[in-house]
Amino acid sequence: GAAFPLAFLTGQRTAQQAGPSSSASARSRPPPRPVPPISRTLVPGPSGTAGTGLDSAVLSPDGSTVAFSTSDTSGAKVWLLDAIAMNVAASIALGHGANAVVFSPDGRSLADLGFGGRPEAAWLWRLEAVGTTALNLTASAAVPRAPRTPGAVPSAAAGAVAFSPDGSTLAVSGNNGLSLLDAVTLRPLKSATAPPGAPVYRPDGKVIAVGGTPGYLSGGSAAGDLCLLDAASLSVITRRSVPDLDAYSVSFSPDGRRIALTGHGRAAGGVVRLLDATSLDTVATSALPGGAGVTAAAAAGFTPDGAVLAGYSLAGHAVAWLMQASTMNVIAGTQVAPARAATGLATDLSADGQTLIVACTSGRAPAGRLQLYRIQPG
């Protein structure tokens, strides 16, 4: 695959600044060993249609089921598909307007955040999959602190939801803050002020990162700050401005030591920035396929061994790509669809890191497209 430049942004003192003893030490230190490249390929798998008004698309943890959400003039729906044949297994109508769906860690529940009622308010629905042929609504609740406010982004960017790694808690974000809810009853547990964007739990469940607006395609900026919160108290641990990116996704490495910001900006183009997960200092940065022409980008996440980051970028085409985390080189990429008139994009990675889904809709096509890829050794 194509390789893109890597620029390390950590400060290093020069030998003259460090003094004679440091200079001597530097001369005696062996040069760093080159990082061996790894080889991975994206093998196209099953594909299917996603209706109109695609808002989100996710894989069940075991990769056997696709769930996606849509919103159009007939209302909002959540759909289940068999990931082998891509046949519709179940659907259920929920509320109206943009919505976002996510699987629980055990794959048996789904949470959908959308809008319902009059006057319009943010609602969360918890669903249980009944075999592979039905969805039952088991709980619903109005979400504290998450309704849209005047002038807010009128899309799924206005709210997002994430399960804690142990599946006991839901973190729900909106333009007015972040709320924690009991994942079974949807009972509110705690709320706090936080920047808008998608909540992402650190793998150990002790920290929540909030920020970005993955998949945001409209003009202007909707990204905001990146904020780390204590997952129990919701107190702010640290916060960092990201002024040059219009939108970005947030992904923790499996060991929780790094955060990948994957996004785009008018000046920055399409980039991945690797941050220290404690200080939020930038460790490394790399360009995405499409470079300065990228108008949307997001990562689906790291593979379980932390070796590969998977995602998409939108320039002349929507491109699915794999990046070697140790070198920040793009090692595989494939065109998913033309970028013309793209109205929605979503991506997700199975828990075993072997299946990537990229979903897109276009104003010029009657239905959206869901495409699965197998990640295999090159």
C-alpha positions as CSV (number, residue, x, y, z in Angstrom):
1,G,0.0,0.0,0.0
2,A,0.9,3.7,-0.2
3,A,3.1,5.2,2.5
4,F,2.6,8.7,3.8
5,P,5.1,11.0,5.7
6,L,5.5,10.7,9.4
7,A,6.4,13.7,11.5
8,F,7.3,13.2,15.1
9,L,6.2,16.2,17.2
10,T,7.8,15.4,20.5
11,G,10.4,17.9,21.6
12,Q,14.0,16.7,21.6
13,R,17.0,18.8,22.8
14,T,19.9,19.1,20.4
15,A,23.4,17.9,21.4
16,Q,24.5,21.5,21.9
17,Q,21.6,22.3,24.1
18,A,22.1,19.2,26.2
19,G,25.7,19.7,26.9
20,P,28.9,17.7,26.6
21,S,27.9,14.7,28.7
22,S,24.7,14.2,26.9
23,S,26.5,14.5,23.5
24,A,28.9,11.8,24.5
25,S,26.0,9.6,25.7
26,A,24.2,10.2,22.4
27,R,27.4,9.1,20.4
28,S,27.7,5.9,22.4
29,R,24.0,5.0,22.2
30,P,23.2,2.5,19.4
31,P,20.9,3.8,16.7
32,P,17.2,2.8,17.0
33,R,16.3,-0.4,15.2
34,P,14.0,0.2,12.2
35,V,10.4,-0.9,12.8
36,P,9.7,-3.8,10.4
37,P,6.7,-3.2,8.2
38,I,3.7,-5.4,8.5
39,S,1.4,-6.5,5.7
40,R,-2.3,-6.6,5.8
41,T,-5.0,-6.6,3.0
42,L,-8.6,-5.6,2.8
43,V,-10.5,-8.4,1.2
44,P,-14.1,-7.4,0.0
45,G,-16.8,-9.5,1.7
46,P,-20.6,-9.3,1.7
47,S,-22.3,-6.1,0.8
48,G,-25.9,-4.8,1.1
49,T,-28.2,-1.8,0.9
50,A,-28.8,0.5,3.7
51,G,-32.0,2.3,2.7
52,T,-32.0,6.1,2.7
53,G,-30.9,8.5,5.5
54,L,-28.2,6.4,7.0
55,D,-27.1,7.7,10.4
56,S,-24.9,4.9,11.8
57,A,-23.7,1.3,11.2
58,V,-22.1,-1.1,13.6
59,L,-20.9,-4.7,13.8
60,S,-21.8,-7.0,16.7
61,P,-18.8,-7.9,18.8
62,D,-18.5,-11.3,17.1
63,G,-18.9,-9.8,13.6
64,S,-22.0,-12.0,12.8
65,T,-24.6,-9.2,12.7
66,V,-24.8,-5.7,11.3
67,A,-27.0,-3.0,12.9
68,F,-27.7,0.3,11.3
69,S,-30.0,3.2,11.8
70,T,-31.8,5.4,9.3
71,S,-34.0,8.5,9.4
72,D,-36.2,9.8,6.6
73,T,-39.6,11.3,6.2
74,S,-41.2,8.1,7.4
75,G,-39.4,8.2,10.7
76,A,-36.3,6.7,12.3
77,K,-35.6,2.9,12.3
78,V,-33.0,0.4,13.6
79,W,-32.2,-2.5,11.3
80,L,-30.5,-5.9,11.9
81,L,-28.8,-7.8,9.0
82,D,-27.1,-11.2,8.9
83,A,-23.5,-10.3,8.2
84,I,-23.0,-13.4,5.9
85,A,-25.9,-13.0,3.5
86,M,-26.7,-9.3,4.4
87,N,-30.4,-10.1,4.5
88,V,-32.6,-7.9,6.7
89,A,-33.4,-10.0,9.8
90,A,-35.3,-7.4,11.8
91,S,-36.3,-3.8,12.0
92,I,-38.1,-1.5,14.5
93,A,-39.4,2.0,14.3
94,L,-38.1,4.4,17.0
95,G,-38.8,8.2,17.2
96,H,-37.8,10.5,14.4
97,G,-34.8,12.4,13.2
98,A,-31.1,11.5,13.3
99,N,-30.2,8.6,15.5
100,A,-27.2,6.5,16.4
101,V,-27.0,2.8,17.4
102,V,-24.4,0.8,19.3
103,F,-24.0,-2.9,20.5
104,S,-23.4,-3.9,24.1
105,P,-20.1,-5.7,24.7
106,D,-21.9,-9.1,24.9
107,G,-23.7,-8.4,21.7
108,R,-27.2,-9.1,23.1
109,S,-28.4,-5.5,23.5
110,L,-28.4,-2.4,21.4
111,A,-28.8,1.2,22.4
112,D,-30.2,3.8,20.1
113,L,-30.1,7.5,20.8
114,G,-32.5,9.7,18.8
115,F,-35.3,12.1,19.1
116,G,-38.9,11.6,20.1
117,G,-42.0,13.2,21.7
118,R,-43.5,16.6,21.4
119,P,-41.7,18.9,22.1
120,E,-38.7,17.1,20.6
121,A,-36.3,15.7,23.2
122,A,-33.4,13.3,23.2
123,W,-34.4,9.7,24.0
124,L,-32.5,6.5,24.5
125,W,-34.0,3.1,23.6
126,R,-32.6,-0.2,24.7
127,L,-33.4,-3.2,22.5
128,E,-32.9,-6.9,22.9
129,A,-32.2,-9.2,19.9
130,V,-34.6,-12.2,19.8
131,G,-32.6,-14.8,18.0
132,T,-31.8,-13.3,14.6
133,T,-35.3,-12.5,13.5
134,A,-36.7,-9.8,15.8
135,L,-35.9,-6.8,18.0
136,N,-37.8,-6.2,21.2
137,L,-38.0,-2.7,22.8
138,T,-37.1,-3.4,26.5
139,A,-36.6,0.1,28.0
140,S,-36.7,3.7,27.0
141,A,-36.0,7.0,28.7
142,A,-35.6,10.7,28.1
143,V,-31.9,11.5,28.3
144,P,-30.7,14.2,30.8
145,R,-28.7,17.1,29.4
146,A,-28.7,15.8,25.8
147,P,-31.5,17.6,23.9
148,R,-30.5,19.7,20.9
149,T,-30.1,23.4,21.5
150,P,-30.7,26.3,19.1
151,G,-28.0,26.5,16.4
152,A,-26.7,23.0,17.2
153,V,-25.5,20.6,14.5
154,P,-28.7,19.0,13.1
155,S,-27.4,15.5,12.8
156,A,-26.3,12.4,14.7
157,A,-23.4,14.7,15.8
158,A,-25.8,16.2,18.3
159,G,-25.5,13.1,20.5
160,A,-23.7,9.8,20.8
161,V,-23.8,6.8,23.1
162,A,-21.2,4.3,24.3
163,F,-21.4,1.2,26.6
164,S,-18.8,0.8,29.3
165,P,-16.4,-2.1,28.7
166,D,-18.3,-4.2,31.4
167,G,-21.6,-3.4,29.8
168,S,-23.1,-1.9,33.0
169,T,-23.2,1.8,32.1
170,L,-24.2,3.9,29.1
171,A,-22.4,7.2,28.5
172,V,-24.6,9.6,26.5
173,S,-23.4,12.9,25.1
174,G,-25.2,15.8,23.7
175,N,-24.7,19.5,23.1
176,N,-25.4,20.3,26.8
177,G,-23.1,17.7,28.5
178,L,-22.5,14.0,29.3
179,S,-24.8,11.7,31.2
180,L,-24.2,8.2,32.7
181,L,-27.2,5.8,32.7
182,D,-27.7,2.3,34.1
183,A,-27.5,0.1,31.0
184,V,-30.4,-2.1,32.1
185,T,-33.0,0.3,33.4
186,L,-31.7,3.5,31.7
187,R,-31.9,5.2,35.1
188,P,-29.8,8.4,35.2
189,L,-26.7,8.0,37.4
190,K,-24.7,11.2,37.0
191,S,-24.5,14.2,34.6
192,A,-21.8,16.8,34.0
193,T,-20.8,19.5,31.5
194,A,-18.6,18.2,28.7
195,P,-17.8,19.3,25.1
196,P,-20.1,17.9,22.4
197,G,-18.9,14.8,20.6
198,A,-18.8,11.1,20.9
199,P,-17.9,9.5,24.3
200,V,-15.3,6.7,24.1
201,Y,-14.3,4.5,27.1
202,R,-10.7,3.7,27.8
203,P,-10.3,-0.1,27.6
204,D,-10.1,-0.4,31.4
205,G,-13.3,1.6,31.8
206,K,-11.8,4.2,34.2
207,V,-11.6,7.1,31.8
208,I,-14.0,8.5,29.2
209,A,-12.8,10.6,26.3
210,V,-15.3,13.0,24.8
211,G,-14.8,15.0,21.6
212,G,-14.8,15.0,17.8
213,T,-17.9,14.5,15.6
214,P,-17.0,11.5,13.4
215,G,-18.7,11.4,10.0
216,Y,-19.6,15.1,10.0
217,L,-19.9,16.2,6.4
218,S,-21.4,19.7,6.5
219,G,-19.5,22.9,6.1
220,G,-17.9,24.6,9.0
221,S,-16.4,23.1,12.2
222,A,-18.2,20.8,14.7
223,A,-15.2,19.2,16.4
224,G,-14.6,21.2,19.6
225,D,-12.2,20.3,22.4
226,L,-11.0,16.8,23.4
227,C,-11.7,16.1,27.1
228,L,-10.7,13.3,29.4
229,L,-13.2,12.6,32.3
230,D,-13.0,10.3,35.3
231,A,-15.6,7.6,34.4
232,A,-17.0,7.4,37.9
233,S,-17.2,11.0,39.0
234,L,-17.2,12.7,35.5
235,S,-14.6,15.2,36.9
236,V,-12.3,16.6,34.2
237,I,-8.9,15.1,34.1
238,T,-7.4,17.1,31.3
239,R,-8.7,19.0,28.2
240,R,-7.0,20.0,25.0
241,S,-8.2,22.3,22.2
242,V,-8.2,20.9,18.6
243,P,-8.7,24.1,16.7
244,D,-7.5,23.0,13.3
245,L,-9.8,20.0,12.8
246,D,-13.4,20.4,11.7
247,A,-14.3,16.9,12.8
248,Y,-12.5,13.9,14.2
249,S,-13.0,10.5,15.8
250,V,-11.4,9.2,19.0
251,S,-9.9,5.7,19.4
252,F,-8.0,4.3,22.4
253,S,-5.2,1.9,21.7
254,P,-5.8,-1.5,23.4
255,D,-3.3,-0.8,26.2
256,G,-4.9,2.6,26.8
257,R,-1.7,4.5,26.5
258,R,-2.4,6.2,23.2
259,I,-5.4,8.0,21.5
260,A,-5.8,8.2,17.8
261,L,-7.5,11.4,16.5
262,T,-8.6,10.7,12.9
263,G,-10.2,13.7,11.2
264,H,-9.9,16.5,8.7
265,G,-9.6,20.3,8.6
266,R,-9.3,22.9,5.9
267,A,-5.7,23.5,6.5
268,A,-4.7,20.2,8.0
269,G,-6.4,18.0,5.4
270,G,-7.0,14.4,6.4
271,V,-4.8,13.3,9.3
272,V,-4.3,10.8,12.1
273,R,-2.7,12.2,15.2
274,L,-1.4,9.8,17.9
275,L,-1.7,11.4,21.4
276,D,-0.3,10.4,24.7
277,A,-3.5,9.3,26.5
278,T,-2.5,11.0,29.8
279,S,-1.2,14.4,28.7
280,L,-3.0,14.6,25.3
281,D,0.4,15.7,23.8
282,T,0.8,14.8,20.2
283,V,3.3,12.0,19.7
284,A,3.1,11.5,15.9
285,T,1.0,12.5,12.9
286,S,0.4,11.2,9.4
287,A,-1.6,12.1,6.4
288,L,-4.5,10.1,5.2
289,P,-5.3,9.0,1.6
290,G,-6.6,12.1,-0.2
291,G,-4.3,14.4,1.8
292,A,-5.5,18.0,1.6
293,G,-8.6,17.0,-0.3
294,V,-10.1,15.0,2.5
295,T,-13.6,16.3,3.6
296,A,-14.5,13.6,6.1
297,A,-12.5,10.9,8.0
298,A,-13.0,8.6,10.9
299,A,-11.3,5.5,12.5
300,A,-13.2,2.3,13.3
301,G,-10.6,1.5,15.9
302,F,-7.4,-0.5,16.6
303,T,-7.1,-4.3,16.1
304,P,-6.8,-6.1,19.5
305,D,-3.0,-6.4,19.2
306,G,-2.7,-2.6,18.6
307,A,-0.8,-3.2,15.4
308,V,-3.3,-1.7,13.0
309,L,-5.7,1.3,13.0
310,A,-8.6,0.9,10.5
311,G,-10.9,3.6,9.1
312,Y,-12.0,5.6,6.1
313,S,-11.4,9.0,4.4
314,L,-13.4,10.8,1.8
315,A,-11.7,12.8,-1.0
316,G,-12.2,11.8,-4.7
317,H,-13.6,8.5,-3.4
318,A,-14.6,7.1,0.0
319,V,-11.5,5.0,0.8
320,A,-11.2,2.3,3.5
321,W,-7.7,2.0,4.8
322,L,-5.4,0.3,7.3
323,M,-2.5,2.1,9.0
324,Q,0.4,0.4,10.8
325,A,0.3,2.0,14.3
326,S,4.1,1.8,14.9
327,T,5.1,3.6,11.7
328,M,1.9,5.6,10.9
329,N,2.1,4.3,7.3
330,V,-1.0,3.4,5.4
331,I,-0.4,-0.3,4.5
332,A,-3.7,-1.0,2.6
333,G,-6.5,0.9,1.0
334,T,-9.5,0.3,-1.3
335,Q,-12.1,2.5,-2.9
336,V,-15.6,2.0,-1.4
337,A,-17.6,4.5,-3.5
338,P,-17.4,7.8,-5.4
339,A,-17.4,10.8,-3.1
340,R,-19.8,12.8,-5.1
341,A,-22.9,13.9,-3.2
342,A,-22.0,11.8,-0.1
343,T,-24.5,12.4,2.6
344,G,-23.6,9.9,5.3
345,L,-20.6,7.8,6.3
346,A,-20.1,5.3,9.1
347,T,-17.5,2.7,10.0
348,D,-16.9,0.0,12.7
349,L,-14.5,-2.8,13.5
350,S,-15.4,-6.2,14.9
351,A,-14.1,-7.0,18.4
352,D,-11.6,-9.6,17.0
353,G,-10.3,-7.0,14.5
354,Q,-10.9,-9.2,11.5
355,T,-13.9,-7.5,9.9
356,L,-14.3,-3.8,8.9
357,I,-17.6,-2.3,7.8
358,V,-17.9,1.0,5.8
359,A,-21.3,2.4,5.1
360,C,-22.1,5.3,2.9
361,T,-25.1,7.1,1.4
362,S,-25.2,9.4,-1.6
363,G,-27.7,12.1,-2.7
364,R,-27.4,10.6,-6.2
365,A,-28.3,7.0,-5.2
366,P,-31.7,5.7,-4.1
367,A,-30.2,3.6,-1.3
368,G,-27.0,3.5,0.8
369,R,-24.4,0.8,0.7
370,L,-22.9,-1.4,3.4
371,Q,-19.6,-3.1,2.6
372,L,-17.8,-5.6,4.7
373,Y,-14.0,-6.3,4.4
374,R,-12.0,-9.1,5.9
375,I,-8.6,-7.9,7.3
376,Q,-6.1,-10.6,6.3
377,P,-2.3,-11.0,6.3
378,G,-0.8,-9.6,3.0
